Amino acid sequence: MKVVLPDGSPLELPDGATGADAARAIGEGLARAALGVRVSQDGAEPDLRDLTAPLQDGDAIEIVTARSAEDGMGPLWLIRHDAAHVLATAVMELYAGVKISIGPPVEDGFYYDFEFPEGVKLTEDDFERVEARMLEHISADEPFERSELPAVEAIERFRAEGQDYKVELIEDLVRDDGVRTVSLYRNGPFTDLCRGPHGPSTGRIEAFKLTSVAGAYWRGDASRQMLTRVYGTAFLSKSDLEDHLRRLEQARARDHRKLGRELGLFMFSDLAPGMPLWLPAGTQIWNELTRLWRTTNVERGYVEVRTPILYDVDLWKRSGHWQVYRDKMYFTDVEGRAMGLKPMNCPAHCQIYRNELRSYRDLPLRLAEQGLVHRHEPSGTLHGLLRVLHITQDDAHVFCTEDQIEDEVMRCLDFGFFIYDQFGFKPRLELSTRPEKRVGSDEMWDKAEAALRRTLEENGLEYELNEGDGAFYGPKIDSHMTDAVGRSWQLGTVQLDYYMPEQFGLTYVGADNAEHRPVMIHRALMGAFERFIGILIEHYAGEFPLWLSPVQAIMLPIADRHVEYAREVAGRLRAAALRVEVDERSESVGKKIREAEVRKVPYMLVVGDQEQSDGTVAVRRHREGDLGAAPVEEFIERARDEIDRRAR
């Protein structure tokens, strides 16, 4: 048989040859370096396979090595999958009676979920012991061996071993997908239910590290067993692992939950899980972002509205949320009437649109709202400000004619670019198309996807395609950014919707005096104030630019006799709309400076005899140190200019 190599050249192999045989036919060096093989037929997307998998005549192949591109499933994916199985091997050897569930590779590493026997708990203190056992299996260079077993026999096998989660997985495959045979992978003493693929052996794992422990409900269902999830990571070289661990250490230092406590920005209560309580300092940041949002909305032609958070379920049935989004909603009964907390603001804005007769001259109509919505998330997935149950969106909906779509979508994107530029964020765009679970006709989706694609391409905007990840009512363009330590975050979204205007019977009178249907654009640029602030805290490591800082300057009198002058200067700063405090404690000025540095206050203004006599302040900048003395008015002008420019 013949297979086709990446450069288009044919390679002749004996019938039944494998990826390993192909690598060896090309060269012994490649055979030693090979980790897997990508295989495609008839131009289809390539499929990553074990080196032991047989090839077929006409296959297009690429031998995967440590130097290959990742492309979602590549060398890193393989060794992280391998490492997850080695982790399970070590844990099962060290903890008798442990039950295993699933262990996939993920974006930055891998995890495996375990149920430990009663009274047994694995913590990060145990990592050294587990890693040592993992290293034994890696050093042994144990091959990954695939086998297939009838599903019935596999169920019997895992049931006999007490591995209930594996039994449930196989039973579901049989019931839901009609599976009759399952694949197993063995490495050393460990055999796991697994689709694969895997690398040739455990010895290919060059560098690994266990990183954290968390709780995770079985299958994400809060009514099911809470499992112990052990996270780890693996890399193709020790230097890559060290770089990653340095980034993790930076991320831990920037953790918004830690900084939120230290800087007094927000808190959580067990009586309001997943819903932050904003402290005065955090509320200052919130208010500054609100001011930016409100001012720029007005400048760009939006009108602000406010809508309730509770509605009759008939609204949600009409909008499509009842059919598609119900599992993420909260419901209650009000005097026998079924009501639902809103998870989105769009149906409410449709009600406002319907409130009066609209003409084509009224369009586009741009409605903006700082809208509070509630969405259910399993408790195990809650994460500080980044995953919460109540969300305050910087939301807006644009009602326009079909002829106005591309212009309005571009206006939304431009608005987002302006917002992101205030923080130095360089957005990457992603076009997400129709999901499997959706509402509306294929014709609606065809038109909406084509309009968004046209807008991007005709304006020369680069984008990636994310198939199947659109909102349930329409496709969307999402903006992503990379923060100061290289992590990617999704920020804003612009979504195009033909469905809701039809469901709510929205119309406008055209120039021809006939009724027409408007189109609806959903737009949130920060996404959610809570999440956006969490991202900013981590991006800036709590060291906010002056315009965002909860306390912009702190007066530091050297001695008690300078307190009155410090208060007088603080009054002048407050009159110029600066946020200022006076540290009146009878502590040394050195201690006051150190504590102000820990609080990350941008400006420290030291005043003593000389400053009081000259009408000046000795200016210190966070991290920069002494900037010299300046007249009070000069400092005010300097600070106001920095704030007004939103200097980064």
Buried (B, 14 or more C-beta within 10 A) or exposed (E): BEBBBEEEEEBEBEEEBBBBBBBBBBEEEBBEBBBBBBBBEEEEEBBBBBBBBEBEEEBBBBBBBBEBEEEEBBBBBBBBBBBBBBBBBBBBBBBEEBBBBBBEBEEBBBBBBBBBEEEEEBEEEBBEEBBEBBBBBBEEEBBBBBEEBEBEEBBEBBBEBEBBBBBBBBBEBBEEEEBEEBBBBBBBEBBBBBEBBBBBBBBBBBBBBBBBBEEBBBBEEEEEBBBBBBBBBBBBEEEBBEEBBEBBEBBEEBBBBBBBBEBEBBEBEEEEEBBBEBBEBBBBBBEBBBEBBBEBBEEBEBEBBEBEBEBEBEBBBBBBBBEBBBEEBBEEEEEEEEBBBBBBBBBBBBEBBEEEEBEBEBBBBBBBBBBBBBBBBBEBEBBBBBBBBBBBBBBBBBBBBEEBBBEBBBBBBEBBBBBBEBBEBEBBBBBBBBBEEBBBEEEBBEBBBEBBBEBBEEEEBEBEEBEEBBBBBBBBBBBBBBBEBEBEBBBBBBBBBBBBBBBBEBBBBBEEEEEBBBBBBBBBBBBBBBBBBBBBBBBBBBBBBBBBBBBBBBBBBBEEEBBEBBEBBBEBBEEBEBBBBBBBEEEEBEEBBEBBBEBBBBBBBBBBEEBBEEEBBBBBEBEEEEBEBBEBEEBBEBBBEBBEEBEE
